[in-house]
Amino acid sequence: MKNSTSSDRLTVDFSGIALPEIVMAGRYDYHHAHPPLRPHMHQDIFEICLLERGAQSYFVGTDRYDLTGGDVFITKPGEVHGTGEEPENKGRLYWIEFKRIPSGQSFLGMTPQESQVIMRRLLALPERHFRNGDTLAPTFERIFSAHADRHNPLRSADVRNLLLRLILDTIAITGRKRAHPCVIGVQKALRHIEQNPANPPSVTRLAQVAGMSESYFKVTFKKETGMAPGEYANWRRIEMAKRLLRLSAHPITRLAMELGFATSQHFATVFKRLTGVSPKVFRQCAVLYPNFQPPSSGAGPDFHPAAKPAWPFLISEPTSVQEIERARIGRLPTILHKRGAPHAAPVGH
């Protein structure tokens, strides 16, 4: 396995520095929506995710978790998880996968007894979604930098100590900072946004609702939600649009007006920027194939480099329901090649 780097993604493989218990770590910094992360699981592997910026929904089984900037999300060995029908949204996310260590073995240089304390604490977590994980991001970056420093004779020791620090700090966060509602002023602003989907309030109005100065409100809102107020309001409108497209037969132009967009074209532009497809294709796919993929199982860079395009989020948007059907039954590479797009990558973050 090798490291993988692109303009918006980094994945790191630790097998070359004698750390077999760490499967991989990575970071993406997406500036537009990417295909959904299909349902999958990792046997005997924990996964810790830090959403540093943006908003993202994950499912574990049928349970949905809505993350915003600063949230930590943990999955345990054998748990089926993914983003469901939701795309991997614009934002920055870090993740690490590491093995569940059997009794009697060492984890990152600890004694077998200490190693089992770590395993038991992670397995016993009653929750999986926690706030205030911002302090983990610098540790992730230090891990990537230390791993890249091939001239350092203590490279393996540096990386091992930083990995252990990351996991211990994560456990500390789970012990004191379960996901909780935002500060009261921001809660009021969020309710105001939800209650006025067709008339997105200005930042000035939201600051008044929150009882804060405008400058302090913008800083606080972004710290609590991971997004600027206007970006959050647009995201919520598109989330509502997705529900309406699935559940109603109203024309798209009518839905656009009901959600406060000046024109259906503006609505389609914002919708595609945040989901990866047009409202029309999203509705066609949601009607045709509400349950698109069984869980798969695997781990590591060959399994988790990028989400594989699957309906409704194809690399190149189909022009007809027939193309969606062909993609669904296994002819997606043909469609992508015909349009000059790259071939699909394996499933994963």
Stockholm file with secondary structure:
# STOCKHOLM 1.0

chainA/1-349         MKNSTSSDRLTVDFSGIALPEIVMAGRYDYHHAHPPLRPHMHQDIFEICLLERGAQSYFVGTDRYDLTGGDVFITKPGEVHGTGEEPENKGRLYWIEFKRIPSGQSFLGMTPQESQVIMRRLLALPERHFRNGDTLAPTFERIFSAHADRHNPLRSADVRNLLLRLILDTIAITGRKRAHPCVIGVQKALRHIEQNPANPPSVTRLAQVAGMSESYFKVTFKKETGMAPGEYANWRRIEMAKRLLRLSAHPITRLAMELGFATSQHFATVFKRLTGVSPKVFRQCAVLYPNFQPPSSGAGPDFHPAAKPAWPFLISEPTSVQEIERARIGRLPTILHKRGAPHAAPVGH
#=GR chainA/1-349 SS CCCEECSSEEEECCGGGTCTTEEEEEEEEESSCBCCCCSEECTTEEEEEEEEEEEEEEEETTEEEEEETTEEEEECTTCCEECTTSCBCSEEEEEEEEECCCTTCCSTTCCHHHHHHHHHHHHTCSCCEESCCTTHHHHHHHHHHHHHCTTCTTHHHHHHHHHHHHHHHHHHHHHHCBCCCCCHHHHHHHHHHHHCTTSCCCHHHHHHHHTSCHHHHHHHHHHHHSSCHHHHHHHHHHHHHHHHHHHCCCCHHHHHHHTTCSSHHHHHHHHHHHHSSCHHHHHHHHHHCSSCCCCEECCSTTTSSSCCCBTTBCSSCCSSHHHHHHIIIIIHHHHHHHTTCCCCCCSCC
#=GC SS_cons         CCCEECSSEEEECCGGGTCTTEEEEEEEEESSCBCCCCSEECTTEEEEEEEEEEEEEEEETTEEEEEETTEEEEECTTCCEECTTSCBCSEEEEEEEEECCCTTCCSTTCCHHHHHHHHHHHHTCSCCEESCCTTHHHHHHHHHHHHHCTTCTTHHHHHHHHHHHHHHHHHHHHHHCBCCCCCHHHHHHHHHHHHCTTSCCCHHHHHHHHTSCHHHHHHHHHHHHSSCHHHHHHHHHHHHHHHHHHHCCCCHHHHHHHTTCSSHHHHHHHHHHHHSSCHHHHHHHHHHCSSCCCCEECCSTTTSSSCCCBTTBCSSCCSSHHHHHHIIIIIHHHHHHHTTCCCCCCSCC
//
